[in-house]
Amino acid sequence: MAAKTDQQGGLLGRLHRGMMPIEDLANLIAAFAIVALMVLGVTQIVARTLFNSPIKGYIDLVELSMASMAFLGAAYCQRLGSHIRMELLAGNLKGRKLWALEAFGAGIAMFIIAVLIFYGYGHFMRAYTTGDTTMDAEYVTWPSKLLVPIAFSIWWVRLAIQFAGSVRLFLNPELDPVGVVIAKDVAEQAQDEIHEVMGDDTELPEPEGKA
């Protein structure tokens, strides 16, 4: 099966699969950051309420954690199509029109993210060279600011894969989709979630009243 996929996707298919563990890891780090912030919040409430001893720099820690939670999971969501999409228009298009629209959207997103990478890296360098710190506890800010261009670079690569995949299907709609988001209806999404949880070929039950 892997050899067949390589033949169908070629370099694009290998890039698509090669980015998946990187995106999964980035998303996992974002999830851990969310859990850590929840634990920190509970600890802050308990320490302040019961012991009158709040965590020093709690607000600063929350501020520094925002970059990881907001951006590290972006490429993962892009790959799955879990982000907000204009399905009202794309859902009514087929063939070359659909892939032309997908390529156009990915191309615009690549340009925007490239600009954000450039300026995000500039903000990181200024924070690093000047020793910028938070106002209260004076934690250094450059590690948090470095996460922004890193996360956006992973996102840009995913967008580039989707752009190439859309152009590939625009040129030949008969090829198997590789590295692109396939729009699914509610039933198909539910079936995929069941397969992820159950790990088998469990089928959705037929609605009542249908043969």
C-alpha positions in Angstrom: 0.0 0.0 0.0 2.8 2.4 0.8 4.5 1.8 -2.5 1.2 2.4 -4.3 0.8 5.7 -2.4 4.3 6.7 -3.3 3.5 6.1 -7.0 0.3 8.1 -6.8 1.7 11.0 -4.7 5.3 10.9 -5.6 7.4 13.6 -3.9 4.2 15.4 -2.8 3.0 12.3 -1.0 6.3 11.8 0.8 6.3 15.5 1.9 2.7 15.2 3.1 3.5 12.1 5.2 6.8 13.6 6.4 5.1 16.7 7.7 2.4 14.8 9.6 4.6 13.8 12.7 5.9 17.3 12.9 2.4 18.7 12.9 1.2 16.1 15.4 4.1 17.0 17.7 3.4 20.7 17.5 -0.3 20.1 18.2 0.6 17.9 21.2 2.8 20.6 22.6 -0.1 23.0 22.3 -2.4 20.6 24.0 0.1 20.2 26.9 0.4 24.0 27.2 -3.4 24.2 27.6 -3.4 21.5 30.3 -0.5 23.2 32.0 -2.3 26.5 32.0 -5.4 24.9 33.5 -3.3 23.3 36.3 -1.6 26.6 36.9 -4.9 28.4 37.1 -6.3 26.0 39.7 -3.0 26.2 41.7 -3.2 30.0 41.6 -6.8 30.0 42.9 -6.0 27.5 45.7 -2.8 29.3 46.7 -4.4 32.7 46.7 -7.7 31.6 48.4 -6.4 29.2 51.1 -2.8 30.4 51.7 -3.0 34.1 50.6 0.1 33.4 48.5 -0.6 33.9 44.8 1.9 32.6 42.2 4.4 35.3 41.3 4.1 36.4 37.7 1.0 34.3 37.0 -0.3 36.9 34.5 3.0 36.9 32.8 3.1 33.1 32.5 -0.4 33.2 31.0 0.7 35.8 28.5 3.8 33.9 27.5 1.8 30.7 27.0 -0.6 32.2 24.5 1.7 31.8 21.5 2.0 28.0 21.9 -1.7 27.5 22.4 -2.8 29.8 19.6 -0.3 28.9 16.8 1.3 25.5 17.3 -1.8 23.6 16.3 -2.5 25.6 13.2 -0.8 23.3 10.7 -2.5 20.3 12.2 -5.9 21.9 11.9 -5.0 23.0 8.3 -4.2 19.4 7.4 -7.5 18.1 8.7 -9.6 20.9 7.4 -10.7 21.6 11.0 -10.3 25.4 10.6 -13.1 27.6 9.4 -13.6 27.2 5.7 -16.1 28.7 3.2 -17.8 25.4 2.5 -20.9 27.1 1.3 -19.1 28.0 -2.0 -16.5 25.2 -2.2 -19.1 22.5 -1.4 -21.0 23.4 -4.6 -17.9 23.2 -6.9 -16.5 20.1 -8.6 -13.5 19.2 -10.7 -11.1 21.9 -11.9 -13.2 24.8 -10.5 -13.0 23.4 -7.0 -9.2 22.8 -7.2 -8.6 26.2 -8.8 -10.5 27.8 -5.8 -8.5 25.6 -3.3 -5.2 26.6 -5.0 -6.1 30.3 -5.0 -7.1 30.2 -1.3 -3.9 28.3 -0.3 -1.8 30.7 -2.3 -3.3 33.8 -0.6 -2.8 32.1 2.8 0.8 31.3 1.9 1.5 35.0 1.2 -0.1 36.2 4.4 1.7 33.6 6.5 5.0 34.4 4.8 4.5 38.1 5.8 3.7 37.1 9.4 6.8 34.8 9.5 9.0 37.7 8.4 7.7 40.2 11.0 7.3 37.6 13.7 11.0 36.7 13.3 11.8 40.4 13.5 9.9 40.7 16.8 11.8 37.7 18.1 15.2 39.1 17.2 14.4 42.5 18.8 13.3 40.7 22.0 16.4 38.5 22.0 18.9 41.2 21.3 17.4 43.8 23.8 16.7 41.2 26.5 13.0 42.1 26.6 11.1 40.9 29.6 7.6 40.9 31.0 6.6 43.8 33.1 5.8 42.1 36.4 8.0 39.1 37.0 10.5 40.1 34.3 10.5 36.7 32.5 12.3 36.8 29.2 9.9 37.0 26.2 12.0 35.7 23.3 11.2 32.0 23.7 7.5 32.7 23.4 8.1 35.1 20.5 10.3 32.5 18.7 7.4 30.0 18.7 5.4 32.3 16.4 7.7 32.1 13.3 8.4 28.4 14.0 4.7 27.6 14.1 3.9 29.7 11.1 6.8 28.1 9.2 5.2 24.6 9.8 1.9 26.1 8.7 3.4 27.6 5.6 4.8 24.2 4.5 1.4 22.6 5.0 -0.2 25.3 2.9 2.5 24.8 0.2 1.7 21.1 0.2 -2.0 21.8 -0.2 -1.3 24.4 -2.9 0.8 21.9 -4.9 -1.8 19.2 -4.3 -4.6 21.5 -5.6 -2.6 22.5 -8.7 -1.9 18.8 -9.3 -5.6 18.0 -9.3 -6.5 21.1 -11.3 -4.2 19.8 -14.1 -5.6 16.3 -13.8 -8.8 15.9 -11.7 -8.6 12.1 -12.3 -5.6 11.6 -10.0 -6.0 10.5 -6.4 -6.1 13.4 -3.9 -2.8 13.9 -2.1 -2.1 16.5 0.5 -5.5 18.3 0.1 -8.6 18.7 2.2 -11.6 16.7 1.0 -14.9 18.3 2.0 -17.1 15.8 3.9 -20.7 15.9 5.0 -21.8 15.4 8.7 -22.3 11.7 8.3 -18.9 11.1 6.8 -17.2 13.2 9.5 -19.0 11.2 12.2 -18.0 7.9 10.5 -14.3 9.0 10.5 -14.5 9.9 14.2 -16.0 6.5 15.0 -13.1 4.8 13.1 -10.6 6.9 15.0 -12.1 5.9 18.4 -13.0 2.3 17.7 -10.2 1.4 15.4 -12.3 -0.8 13.2 -14.9 -0.7 10.4 -17.9 0.1 12.6 -20.6 1.5 10.5 -23.1 4.2 11.4 -26.6 2.9 12.1 -29.2 3.6 9.4 -31.7 6.3 10.4 -35.1 5.0 11.4 -37.6 4.8 8.7 -35.0 4.0 6.0 -34.6 0.6 4.5 
